[in-house]
Structure formats: C-alpha cells, structure tokens
Amino acid sequence: MIVYETTDFKIEEPTAVTLGNFDGIHLGHQKLISTVKEYAKRDNLKSVVFSFYPHPVTFFKTKENFGTMLDTEEKKFVLESIGVDILVQYPFTADFAALLPEVFFDMLVEKTNCKVLVVGENYFFGRNKAGDAAILKELGEKRGVHVIAIPSVEMDGERVSSTRVRSLIKQADMEEVYKLLNKPYFVIGRVAEGEKRGRTLNFPTINIITPKEKLLPPNGVYLTRTAYDGKLYLSMTNVGVCPTFAGSERRVETHIFDFDEDIYGAKAVVGFYKWLRQEQVFSSPEALKARLETDKKLAVGLSKDIKDMEYRFNANV
C-alpha cells in the first residue's frame, strides 16, 4: 500500500476515492471501502482512502478527553490488510478546514485523479461544513466524477458510527465493539521493559507503549489475543496503573499464555475481546497471584466463545 502524509503529492493513475476520518474503520467505513474496491476492480482504477491527520476533533479541541481509536500506524495496518491500494493522510490545518467546498473538490480531483468518489450520505466537509453529498454530486457532474452516496449502515436499529463505537469502548463492552468493527478493538505498540514484577508472580507480561491520543478501554482485566511474529496467542491484559504496587502511570500489560520469549523492542498487536473484572488493590503479591490464576482459568474457559481475529496479524506492523 502506498501512503502519502503530505500535501505535496499527485496520483497519476485514475482512482476511486472514499473520504472521511475513518476512525475505527467500523462497518459503515468498511461499506465505503468495499464500494471503492468494487469500482476500482470494475473500471481498472486504484482504490484510495483519503483521510486526515490529526483528527479534526483533536485539532479544534472541541471535546475534552477525546481519544482516537486508530493512530496513524494502526490505520495503515488495517487498510493494508483489507487491500486498499493508496492511503492519503492529509495534514489537517486551519487553512485546510477553511477551504470552500468547490476549492476542496478541485484539489481532491487534481491530486488523486479521481474518477469515482464514494462518501457516506451524511458526509459534510469544507468551511462550516458547507459541503455535503448533494454538493459533491453537483461538483462531480461538472468535473466528470461519478459521486456515490452510501446510506448509513445500521445494527440493532441504530446507525453504526465512530461515536457509538467510542461510547461502547468507554463502557468496556468489547463484545459489542467487536460486532460494530467486525474485528476486535486492538492496540499496536512496541514492547517496553517494565519492572518485571509479573515474573516474580509467574505471570510475566509484555508492556505495550501506546500513543498518548489512543483511546483505551476502562481500567481492568480483559480477555485478549496477542499477535506476534505471525502467530496468535491467547492472553489476558490489564489496563491500568497496578495499584497493588502503588503505580501511577496508565499502562497496557499483557500476559501471553504459553509464551516465554523476550521480545523487548518488538511490536505486538493486542486485541480486546471481553472485560473480565475491574482493576483491584490486593493485600499482598500472593493475593494478586491467586487472583491472576483465577483470571487465567476464566479467560481460558471464555476463549472457546470468541472468534478468530478478522485480519491476519504478523510481525510487519
């Protein structure tokens, strides 16, 4: 997959493009992308996802404690795994946000050589959100671009949206999140060296460094699966501060079952499947170890009900 993260690019080959933030790449986003891929295959075009960085909400700071579901590397990872040809992560600036719809559309066509443009029917863009799908169709007719507006995807009678998914993550409802994403919610990060307390409890962990803007589920213990070096392992993960040891820094610490390799510095993928319990303060390391043994038995039992990861994770993340 070719990636552009600059304003200075121009795609020479004709393309089919979809526009949006694509935070989470949920079922609605996947419908847009699959439509682009269909037209690209039919008309011999390159498939393009045109996204933005940073997220507009982050840029304008319109919401407090806003976290993104996919950082730039995670977005690349997902889109490449589903066969997108080109990803544009266009720099989002105040000047860019102020563009008139006509100016933005002309820029898009010139830079991407767009022949087919796919957007959600509720997509808005440009200064003060003045542009919408109807305006894109009008502009497309003038420039010879076939604009397609896709209806929202619904599940259980409610629109699938990034806001809905984000709310479920904050509630630790990872099973419902899985349904809306068609994959587990996950983090990709480099494995850092920790205090190695887990080893003394016979529960060694890998500590995943996550971006500061990454939305993490609430503190607690989760049934997870961890991918490393092309293999998928059952695991359980603690999100939190390790209060038994008076910790203060929020971390993602994963105990991988039947795994004893030293992988400091490597990248790993941790997918969240089910919330097991809240993070707790234990009276002693021995009490913590006993609870971890119980957690592991619970995780193994529940693992029979979880699905395999939708995408093949490998070492090249």
N, C-alpha and C positions, 0 to 999 in steps of 0.2 A: 504494500500500500504506500502510495506517495503522500507525504504530509507537507503542507505549506502552513507556516506560522508567521507570516509576514504579509505586508500589503504589496510587496514587490514580487508579483508572480503573474504568469499568464499561461493558461492551458490552451495548447494549440488544437488538440483533438476535440471534436464535438462531444458534448456531455449531456447527461441527465442529472439534474441537481435537486437536492432537497435542502430546505432551510430550517434552522432552528437552533436552540441551545443544546438539545439532546442530553439533558442532564438525567442520568439513569438509564437512558435508552430502553424505555418501557415498551409495552405492547403497542401503544399509539405511535411511538417513534419507529418501531420495527415495521409497522404497516407502511409508513412513508418510505423507509429504506427499501423494503421489498418491492414497492411500486417502482422506485427509481431503478432498481436492478432489473426488473421485468422490461422496462422500456429500453434500458441500456442494451440488454441482450437482443431485444427485438430489432432495434434500429442501429445496432453496432456503435453504441456510444460508450463513453466512460462514465461509471457511476461516481457521483460526487456528493459528499456530505459537507455542507457549508455551515460551519458553526462559529462560535465566538469565544474569545477568552480575553479578560476574565468574564465570568457570568455577569450580565447586566445588574442583577440584584447586588452582587458583591461590589461592582464598580460604583453604583449610586448609593450603596449602603441604605437601601430602603427597608431592610428588615434586620432586626438585631439577631445575633447568633445564627446567622444563615450559614448553612454548610452545603457544599456541593456533594452530590452523590458520586460523581466521577471526576477525578482530576484529569489533567491533560493526558498523562500516560495511560490511565485506565480507559479513557475514551478511545485512544488509539488501539488499545488492546482488544476491546470489544468489537470495534468496527472492522479491524483487520480480520478478526476471527469469523465474521459473517460475510466477508468477501467484498467489502467496499474497495473501489479502485483508488480513490483520492479523498483525503480529508483536508479541508481548509479550516484552520482555527484562526479566524480573522481577528486581529487585535481590536478590542472594543475600547474606544476612546470617546471623549465628549464630542469631538468633531464628527466621528462616525455616527454617533447616536443622533446628531442634529441633521443628518442628511435628509433631504426631501425624498419621498418615495420614488420619484422619477429619476433622481440622481443615483440613488442606491441601485435601482434596477439596471440603469445603464452601466454602472460599474460592475455589477454582477455578470451581466452578459459579456462585457468586454473581457473580464478576467477569466471567466470559466468557459466561454464559447458555448453557452447553454442553449440547447435546443428543446429540452423538456424540463419543466420546473414543477416540482411536487411540494405542496405545503399542506398543513392542516387547515381545515375550513375556518378555524378560529385564529389563524396566524395574523399577527399585527407587527408592523415594522415602521421604521423611519421616525422623523421628528414628531413627538407627541403621539406616537402610534397612529399616525395619519394613514398609513398604508395597510391594506388588508388583501384577502384573496381576490375580491372583486376587482380592486385596482390592479393587482398583478395580472389578472386576465386581460384587462384593457391594455396594459402596457405590453403584454405578451403578444397581443394581436398586431400591434404596431411594429414589433421587432421580430416577428416570426417565431416566437417561442410558445410552445404548447404548454399552458399552465393548467395543472390539475389540482383541485382542492379535495382533499380526502376527509370524509366525515370522521368525527371522533370515535375511537374505539371505546366500547363500554364493557364493564364487567359487573355483574350483580346490580344492574340498573343504574350504574354510576360511571361517569366518564373517567377513563384512566388518564391520570395526569401526574406530572412530577410533584405537584403539591400533595396529591393524595398519597403517593408512594413515600414522600418525605415524612408525612404525618404518621404513617404506619411504622416506619423505621424508628421514629421517636417513641412509639408505643411498644417497641421490641416485638412486633408481630411479624416475625421473619417468614412465617409460612404464607401469610397473605402477600407480603412483599414479593416472595418467590412467584406467586401467581401473576402479579402485575408486571414483573420484569421478565418472566419466562426464564429465569435463572436465579441463583442465589445472589443476594446482596453481598458484595465482596470488597476486600481491600487488597491492593498490591503494594508491597513495600520491601525495603531492604531489611535484612535481619541484623539487628544490632546486639551487641554484647550487653547483657544485663548484670544484675547482682548474683545470678546463679543460685538463688535460694531454692528454686524448684528442684535442682539436682539433689540437694540435701534431703528433700522430701520424697525422692524417687519419682518426681514429676517434672522433669526438665522442660523448659519452654523456649520457644523462639520469640523474640521481641520484635514486632513489626513496626518500623518507623512509618507513620502515616503523615500526609501533608496536613498542615495546620487548618486548612479550609475544608478538610474531609469531614463529612457528616458521619459520626459513629453512632451506633445504637446505644441505648442507655447502659450504664454500668451494670455488669452482671456476668454470668457464665452462660455460654452458648454452645450448642452442638454445632460443630463446623466440619468442613472438609478443607484440607490444605493441599495445594498443588505445588510440587517442586520437582524440577528435573524430569518433567514429562510424566510424573506419577502422581496419583491422587490418594491421599491418606485420610482416614477418619481422625478427627481431632476434637478437642474442646478448647474454647477460647475464653479468657477473662478480659473484659473491657473494664478498665477502672484504675484505681490508684493503689491497690494492695494495702488496704487499711490495717490488716493484721501486723504489717511491718511499718506502719506509720508513713506510708508513701503519700506523695502529694502530686506527682506527675501522672497524668492520664495516659495509659498505655494499652496496647493490644498484645496480650501474651497468650501464646498458643502451645498447648501440649499435644504433640502428634503421637498417636498410638503406634506402637511397634516401630519406632524410629529412633535411631541413636547417632545420627550423623552430626558433625559440626559444620554448620552452614553459615557462619558469620560472614556478612558482606554480600551474601547471595540474595536474590529476590525470590519471594514466595507469594502465593495467592491464597487468601483465606476466605472461604465462602460461608456465610452465616445461614443456618437452616432453622434453628429453633432455640428459643430462650429457655434456659434450664432453671436459673434461680438468680436472685439478687446477689450483688457483692456483699460480703459479710465481714465483720470483725470477729476473729476467733480468739479464744482464750490462750492458745498456745500453738506452736507449729505442729504439734502432734494432733491437735483437734482439727487443724486445717487439713492435714494429710488424710485423716479419716474421712473428712467430708469430700475431699477430692476423689478418694476411692469410690465413694458412693456416687459422685457425679459421673465418674467414668462408667460405672455399671449402667447408670441411667442412659448415658449417651449411646453406649453400645446397643442397648435394648431399643432405643428410639431410632437408631440408624437404619433399621430394617424398613422404616416407613418413608425415608427420604429418597428423593430422586437423584440420579446422577447429574453432575453439572451439565448445563446445556452446551457449553463450549469446551473444547479440549485445551486445557491449560498446559503450558510447557515452560521450559527454562528461559525461553526467549521473550521475556516480558519487559 
